[in-house]
Amino acid sequence: MSDQPTPAVQDYLKAIHSLGGADGTVSPVDIAERLRVRAPSVTGMLKRLAESGWITYESGRGARLTVAEARRVIRRHRLVELFLTRVLGLDWSEVDAEAEALEHAISPRLEQAIAAHLGEPMEDPHGHPIPTREGELTRRQLQPLALFAEGQRVLIREAQDDNPQRLRRWQELGLTPGTVIRILSYQPLDNLFQLQVGNKVVALAREGLAGLSGEAVAD
């Protein structure tokens, strides 16, 4: 197994990890959809990854990670995102694509220098936990905002980062990680939630909340 995976291998490992491949098996169809490539290409790559020792792969079922490299890729990506927002001032809606381009060129030494400069941060700009240098990743019991009950106060912890337009909208509304909101009401016929965000009331459909997750907090 190579000590330094190629960019293509890193992309596959990160995709498998993000789809739950650290704890279970991920189907080639889901991987193809995530990477926006054809399924036959995915099957061929998964076989090569298995031969190289990065994953276990069973035809007809899918792939599962066998090493911590995926978490190292995720650490590098999330550190770059945080560096771009905190140090360079880029908007959180821009940094996912930029980090995708930069992460492959960062050496372990530069990665650690960035982490040290940022103070060994625990989360990226979107609230996602950053794996430690040793590959440990904090596990959380979060659920989508749309699943909380009326009257509950919710601390937003994570925002899905793959849709810049939606990220900008959430920022305009104040729906960012670290914000405490209250679920005021849900109207099933209109599929509409009313949320208390600071001193204002925000109305959003379920799709508008999709990608935000959090945890209940006491009054």
PLY file of the C-alpha trace (Angstrom):
ply
format ascii 1.0
element vertex 219
property float x
property float y
property float z
element edge 218
property int vertex1
property int vertex2
end_header
0.00 0.00 0.00
1.38 3.42 -0.98
2.12 5.89 1.83
0.76 8.79 -0.23
-2.44 8.06 -2.15
-3.06 9.76 -5.47
-5.70 12.52 -5.69
-8.14 10.08 -7.29
-7.65 7.59 -4.45
-8.10 10.37 -1.90
-11.39 11.37 -3.53
-12.69 7.81 -3.37
-11.60 7.31 0.23
-13.23 10.56 1.28
-16.45 9.71 -0.58
-16.61 6.25 1.00
-16.02 7.75 4.43
-18.66 10.44 4.02
-21.20 7.78 2.97
-20.59 5.77 6.15
-17.85 3.47 4.97
-15.97 3.63 8.28
-18.78 1.74 10.02
-20.55 -0.14 7.23
-20.62 -1.06 3.57
-21.20 1.56 0.88
-22.69 0.63 -2.49
-20.91 1.47 -5.77
-24.08 3.25 -6.94
-23.92 5.67 -4.01
-20.21 6.26 -4.61
-20.82 6.91 -8.31
-23.54 9.42 -7.46
-21.36 11.20 -4.91
-18.38 11.46 -7.27
-20.55 11.99 -10.37
-18.88 9.24 -12.35
-20.18 6.17 -14.15
-20.84 3.06 -12.09
-18.53 0.76 -14.15
-15.64 3.14 -13.47
-16.38 2.95 -9.75
-16.36 -0.84 -9.74
-12.95 -0.94 -11.40
-11.49 1.59 -8.97
-12.91 -0.21 -5.93
-11.22 -3.41 -7.02
-7.90 -1.58 -7.34
-8.35 0.05 -3.93
-9.02 -3.35 -2.40
-5.95 -4.84 -4.05
-3.88 -1.99 -2.62
-5.28 -2.50 0.88
-7.21 0.73 1.25
-10.64 -0.92 1.48
-12.41 -4.23 1.59
-14.67 -4.79 -1.40
-17.31 -7.43 -2.00
-18.95 -7.61 -5.40
-22.69 -7.09 -5.14
-22.43 -5.39 -1.76
-19.88 -2.61 -1.80
-16.85 -1.15 -0.06
-15.73 -0.51 3.49
-12.68 1.39 4.70
-9.83 -0.53 6.26
-7.41 2.34 7.01
-7.43 5.83 8.52
-6.36 7.53 5.29
-9.90 8.73 4.56
-9.93 10.60 7.86
-6.56 12.14 7.05
-8.02 13.36 3.76
-11.03 14.78 5.59
-8.75 16.44 8.18
-6.76 18.09 5.42
-9.90 19.26 3.60
-11.57 20.72 6.68
-8.39 22.43 7.89
-8.03 24.10 4.48
-11.67 25.23 4.59
-11.13 26.80 7.99
-7.87 28.44 6.91
-9.57 29.95 3.87
-12.40 31.43 5.94
-10.55 32.45 9.10
-7.26 33.64 7.62
-8.08 34.64 4.03
-11.63 35.80 4.66
-13.42 33.69 2.04
-17.13 33.11 2.47
-18.16 29.70 3.85
-20.13 29.07 0.66
-16.93 29.22 -1.43
-14.43 27.13 0.46
-15.57 23.56 -0.24
-14.65 23.75 -3.92
-11.42 25.61 -3.19
-10.40 23.05 -0.57
-11.10 20.24 -3.04
-8.54 21.77 -5.38
-5.93 22.54 -2.74
-6.04 19.51 -0.45
-4.19 17.21 -2.84
-1.17 19.52 -2.93
-0.73 19.83 0.82
2.05 17.83 2.45
1.69 16.37 5.97
4.14 19.01 7.21
2.10 21.89 5.78
-1.10 20.30 7.06
0.27 20.26 10.59
1.57 23.83 10.24
-1.93 24.97 9.26
-3.43 23.07 12.20
-0.94 24.65 14.61
-1.57 28.14 13.21
-5.32 27.64 13.71
-4.82 26.30 17.22
-5.65 22.64 16.50
-9.31 23.45 15.76
-12.11 21.00 16.49
-14.55 22.05 13.73
-14.53 23.40 10.18
-16.58 26.47 9.09
-19.66 24.32 8.56
-19.51 22.77 12.03
-18.16 19.39 10.91
-15.67 17.86 13.34
-12.04 17.82 12.21
-10.25 14.51 12.79
-7.22 14.73 15.06
-3.69 14.21 13.81
-4.03 10.60 15.01
-7.20 10.10 12.95
-9.72 10.22 15.79
-13.08 11.72 14.90
-15.67 12.95 17.39
-18.98 11.11 17.14
-22.16 13.08 17.69
-25.80 12.22 18.13
-27.32 14.80 15.81
-30.54 14.83 13.83
-31.96 16.96 11.01
-33.66 20.16 12.15
-36.90 19.08 10.48
-37.19 16.14 12.90
-37.37 18.22 16.07
-40.74 18.80 17.70
-42.63 22.06 18.04
-41.42 24.06 21.02
-37.96 22.52 21.15
-34.84 24.67 21.36
-32.14 23.37 19.05
-28.44 24.13 18.80
-27.40 24.01 15.14
-24.17 22.02 14.94
-23.56 21.20 11.27
-24.46 22.55 7.83
-24.09 20.49 4.67
-21.48 22.23 2.53
-22.13 21.09 -1.04
-24.61 23.79 -2.10
-23.19 27.36 -2.10
-26.55 28.98 -2.79
-28.16 27.23 0.17
-25.20 28.12 2.44
-25.56 31.79 1.52
-29.29 31.61 2.26
-28.73 30.02 5.66
-26.18 32.69 6.50
-28.64 35.45 5.57
-31.23 33.87 7.88
-28.78 33.30 10.73
-29.02 29.51 10.48
-25.36 28.79 11.12
-23.54 26.35 13.43
-23.50 27.60 17.00
-26.89 29.30 16.73
-29.72 28.28 19.07
-33.18 28.36 17.50
-36.68 27.35 18.58
-39.09 25.32 16.47
-42.25 27.41 16.80
-44.58 25.42 14.59
-44.92 23.05 11.65
-47.80 23.21 9.18
-48.01 19.81 7.42
-50.37 20.95 4.66
-48.01 23.71 3.61
-44.91 21.75 4.65
-43.79 24.91 6.42
-41.72 25.39 9.58
-41.65 28.56 11.62
-38.42 29.10 13.55
-37.41 31.63 16.17
-33.93 32.81 15.18
-32.75 35.50 17.56
-35.42 38.21 17.58
-36.99 37.25 14.26
-39.28 34.51 12.95
-38.16 32.60 9.87
-40.48 30.48 7.71
-38.94 27.66 5.70
-40.19 24.53 3.97
-38.67 21.18 4.87
-36.39 21.35 1.83
-35.06 24.68 3.07
-33.90 23.00 6.27
-32.44 19.95 4.57
-28.74 19.72 5.36
-28.91 21.42 8.77
-28.54 19.22 11.83
-28.32 19.86 15.53
-29.13 18.76 19.05
-31.83 19.72 21.55
-30.89 22.08 24.36
-32.73 22.83 27.56
-34.67 26.06 28.09
0 1
1 2
2 3
3 4
4 5
5 6
6 7
7 8
8 9
9 10
10 11
11 12
12 13
13 14
14 15
15 16
16 17
17 18
18 19
19 20
20 21
21 22
22 23
23 24
24 25
25 26
26 27
27 28
28 29
29 30
30 31
31 32
32 33
33 34
34 35
35 36
36 37
37 38
38 39
39 40
40 41
41 42
42 43
43 44
44 45
45 46
46 47
47 48
48 49
49 50
50 51
51 52
52 53
53 54
54 55
55 56
56 57
57 58
58 59
59 60
60 61
61 62
62 63
63 64
64 65
65 66
66 67
67 68
68 69
69 70
70 71
71 72
72 73
73 74
74 75
75 76
76 77
77 78
78 79
79 80
80 81
81 82
82 83
83 84
84 85
85 86
86 87
87 88
88 89
89 90
90 91
91 92
92 93
93 94
94 95
95 96
96 97
97 98
98 99
99 100
100 101
101 102
102 103
103 104
104 105
105 106
106 107
107 108
108 109
109 110
110 111
111 112
112 113
113 114
114 115
115 116
116 117
117 118
118 119
119 120
120 121
121 122
122 123
123 124
124 125
125 126
126 127
127 128
128 129
129 130
130 131
131 132
132 133
133 134
134 135
135 136
136 137
137 138
138 139
139 140
140 141
141 142
142 143
143 144
144 145
145 146
146 147
147 148
148 149
149 150
150 151
151 152
152 153
153 154
154 155
155 156
156 157
157 158
158 159
159 160
160 161
161 162
162 163
163 164
164 165
165 166
166 167
167 168
168 169
169 170
170 171
171 172
172 173
173 174
174 175
175 176
176 177
177 178
178 179
179 180
180 181
181 182
182 183
183 184
184 185
185 186
186 187
187 188
188 189
189 190
190 191
191 192
192 193
193 194
194 195
195 196
196 197
197 198
198 199
199 200
200 201
201 202
202 203
203 204
204 205
205 206
206 207
207 208
208 209
209 210
210 211
211 212
212 213
213 214
214 215
215 216
216 217
217 218
